[in-house]
Structure formats: C-alpha cells, structure tokens
Amino acid sequence: MRVTKRDLKHNREGEISLTPETLDDLWHLKYIIEKGDLVFSLTKRKADSAADKLRPEKAEKKTVRLGVRVEDVEFHKFSNRLRVHGLIEHGMDAGFYHTLNIEDGTNLSITKYWKKDQLERVNEAEAASKRPKVILVAIEEGDADIGFVRHYGIEIYSHITQSSGKGEGTLREVFFSTILDQLTHAMSGTESVVVSGPGFTKDDFMKYASSKNSDLVTGILVEDTSSIGMSGFQEVLRRGAVDRIMEESRIARESSLMDSLLKEIAIDGKVAYGMDEVKQAIDFGAVETLLVADEMLRLERESGNIDGLIQNVERSQGKMVVFSTEFEPGQRLHSLGGIAAILRFKI
C-alpha cells in the first residue's frame, strides 16, 4: 500500500490518501473503511441529460471524482475488488447512491476518526509493500501444493499430482517438471520461495530444479515438515521460515499466538475467551494481549460495543492483535467466540 497523504489532528481525526497495490491491501481496506466514513475516489457514472432520459440507451458514463458517505463495504477476493457503497455527498448527483469499485492502483482518500488499530493496519500494509513476498511449495511423493502467503492467510495457487500418462523422462521427472513450470509461472521475480515436505522428495526436487534453472534455486529455503497442503504450510509458519524472510509475518504471529492461547486453555491457565470472560479480565486490568477475529471486530463496531473495551486494554498497557478469519488461527478464534485474551495473571 502506498500512502500519499496523512492529515490527522491529535485526536486521530482527518484524512489519509492511499493507493492499494495488492490483493492484501484491498483486504486491509475492508477493515479500515467502515460505515460513516467519507471516501473520495475517481469513478464512472452516467451523465444524464434531457436527451438521455428520452433515449436511455445512449447515456454514456464519464469519469468523475465523488465523495461517498459509506454505508456498506464488500471484499470480492476472486475479482480483486473492494466495493464501497453509500450516498454521494460531494460531486455530481449528490444525494443519490453510488458504489465505488476499488481495485489495485485505485487512488482514494478516507476521512474519518481513525481508531488506533486502523492506523496500525495502514502502517503495516505500507511496510509490507517494501518486504519480499513469499511462495510456499510443499512436496511429497506424487503430490505437491503451491501457495501464496497473503496478509489474510495462505491462498492455494495449485495442487499437482503425478500423472500416469506419458511425457519426456520418467513419471517422477514429469512430476518435478510440472511443479517447476507452475512455480516459475507463479513468480514475478521478486518473491522468496520456501520448499517443504516430508522425506527426501523435496531434496530430489531441488536437485532437479537446480539442473534445469540454477538461478531460480539460489536462495530457496528448504524445510522439513510432516505433511503437505494447508497443514504443511502452517507447519512452515510455526518453524519460522516465513519470519526469517518477511521479518515479521502477520499470519505466522497469529499461528504462534493461537498456539499459546490453546496451551493456556488446556491447562486452565492465564487465559479468557468469549465476550463475558474477556470483559471481566479487562475490568481486572489482566489482559496482556487481546485477540479479536476481524469479522467479530467489524460486527461489534457496527453495534458500537467494542471500542470502549479496546481503549481499556490500551490504558492498562495491553495490546491487541486482529486475526484474519480467512486463515485457520482466525477460524479457531471465531469458534471460541471471536474474542480471547492472554492474561498477565489468572483470574
């Protein structure tokens, strides 16, 4: 994410202008933009005239800059688009409804009272744009998966199985060739790669890849895991390979925090989960780290019930981590009520 303007008062009210550059940035914006915000962006809108009303098929759209008071935000992951819907306050057709389609490269400005975690999201996305991206490859005999590390989780790019059909070389060589072709296609030239899996298949693949494209193999990290697929990818995250590449990966941190939370739950330790228990822990000033699922945070903000709790955590020197429900740790947190806390002391 590229930030081009920050104009905020001491109470964090004001305007930030930015440009999303990746799908991750659009996901961040889903939880930054909320009902009541004023969002400006260039958009297409029909320019109605008297003649157009007589011949509506002739109405043409023109590019205009509109300011929309937000009523709804939708993230369309598979079309790489964020839809921001609301009432036009500034620009043509003020008083009518319009939907801004925000995509990679769309310039927009957001005017609002900025909550602390929203500013942290902007800073995180801006910093992440300067870090290398990561592709994960998990291989076992006859099966392989390629995935992208996103801020909201791991996105499976492809699953490859060893074919029984014909090809140049042995079936295993054809299998390795397919993986290498898919990996090469997935890379744009700036990503780092982690190859993982059980046994020696991954090592054999690395030897094959080195013989075909030694430049590509240079710098690839190799990790031992007990499985492939999503569980294998999560094992890579827990082992810290992604952190070593990305300095501090959001989802690796979420995986580690979830492991700590579940360990404390297992021993009935310094933990609270569910809204009632967490509220009690906050009242006692016991919260060291507040864990909130992104969907829970969004819904509670709409009803106005959660920001006071967050402020109380901050006043007692606690911190908050927002979990993505696109990823397994966030889904686990959602199943625990969407909110939990690691405590300084047991209550």
Beta strands, then each sheet from edge to edge (+ up, - down):
strand 1: 2-8
strand 2: 13-19
strand 3: 38-46
strand 4: 61-76
strand 5: 81-90
strand 6: 97-102
strand 7: 108-113
strand 8: 134-140
strand 9: 143-150
strand 10: 153-161
strand 11: 192-197
strand 12: 221-224
strand 13: 271-273
strand 14: 287-293
strand 15: 319-323
strand 16: 339-343
sheet 1: 1+ 2- 7+ 3- 4+ 5- 6+
sheet 2: 10+ 9- 8+ 11+ 12+
sheet 3: 13+ 16- 14+ 15+
end
